[in-house]
Amino acid sequence: MTETLWLRHPAVCWTGNGANADNGLVVEGSRIRELVPAGHEPSGHYAHTFDASGHVLLPGLINTHHHFYQTLTRALPRALNKPLFPWLESLYPVWANLDDDAIHAATELALSELLLSGCTTAADHHYVFSQLIPRAIDVQVAAAKRMGARVTLTRGSMSFGELAGGLPPESVIEPEPVILSESARLIRAYHDPDPEALCRIALAPCSPFSVTPELMRDTANLAEEHDVLLHTHLGETRDETDFCIQSHGQRPLDYLEDVGWLTPRTWLAHGIHFTDDEIRRIADSGTAVCHCPTSNMLLGSGHFRGCDMHRAGVRVGLGVDGSASNDGSNMIQEARQAMLMQKLTYGADQFSHLDALALATSGGAQLLGRPELGQLAPGKQADLALFSLDEPRFSGHADPLAALLLCGAHRADHVMVGGQWKVRHGGLVDHDIQEIMARHKQAAERLIRRAAPA
Ligand SMILES: Nc1nc2[nH]c(O)nc2c(=O)[nH]1
């Protein structure tokens, strides 16, 4: 018989769907078997119990946009206080020196940081390939497997170099036939469509200023052929809009439609600079958008129109973005940032802590095509995060769920992925975080040493 575990007596259990689980829930194997309402006990047998008292129990958080490798270039002086284009131009030459060890270390570190913040599923956008790392995604697959988090690894790409009028230097662009054949190889090797999947692959040409329209079209066809998702940066800055008009003769959304990407297969990162009519077209097409509040503030990219998107019916999720423009990978903090940013943009009564939690859970599950994640309900995957409120920052609170975001929770106490504990008592179960940090720090130092002076 599969192991059964009753997580009982949480301070609050937020299921994300209105169902009552005041007395916790029962996990059987990799799934949730039943929710236990107030005053009830589980209806069937359970072999073990877990005392969740004093904890807020949530669905595992879902991060829908990251660049794990950027954890190696956090708070880098040459990139500070710059908007997107100069920021990227200062970092491309550093990222050109990434190697397999660096990618492995960054993937482990980023996933550790995410798990410790209550995140159980993460989408990574890796778009830097060079002769040093022709097979970066294979390295990420191995590292993610070691960490045990659920991932969607996107095969990113850059093909539109500065000689042809794009933004990135030639050192980080690849020939398009290589991008396409590698994308197909990775899907065949690693994409798992099973609802229990720990690893999926999606295709992600980087941005309108770093790939050609031809690559966008060919990638859309490939995604259709293999039934995988599409991801790209769009609508992030005014510079990007100006670039699109000058280089492609179109606003970013027209460009997206023209290359065959305005479809439910696509989720966009950022999505800030859209008109009302463009938001309506995004909603009508079923295209989804990932909001990255901290990065948008740090790079001064603009105000995400979350409430307008919601009213129009756009599917919206949350992402920490890369750790060179955040510079952390903390999903519960990112939910707080989303709440604050939307309140600032629309008014205090227009976006609540519950709206932010929905973005960070069921919103993300929808973006990544994972209906079995993002909510607590019988049959869903047992991906859970438990936060202790036994910290000075929460002392005196009246509402545990509101306190989580208002008082600034930053660390999960226990985290489960597919029925397996990955974090217990605020620490990784299967790994030594000090060892992961030591390897990561060495890789970051090596990378900076190799880079030419700014
Ligand atoms: N926030 C970010 N935006 C981007 N656009 C692009 O082409 N690359 C990036 C990136 O790394 N971060």
The ligand as a Gaussian input file, in Angstrom:
#p B3LYP/6-31G(d) Opt

LIG

0 1
 N       14.425000      40.969000     -17.438000
 C       15.091000      40.442000     -18.469000
 N       14.710000      40.779000     -19.725000
 C       15.393000      40.260000     -20.765000
 N       15.243000      40.422000     -22.085000
 C       16.200000      39.678000     -22.665000
 O       16.390000      39.587000     -23.966000
 N       16.949000      39.039000     -21.765000
 C       16.471000      39.386000     -20.569000
 C       16.832000      39.043000     -19.235000
 O       17.772000      38.270000     -19.002000
 N       16.111000      39.599000     -18.228000

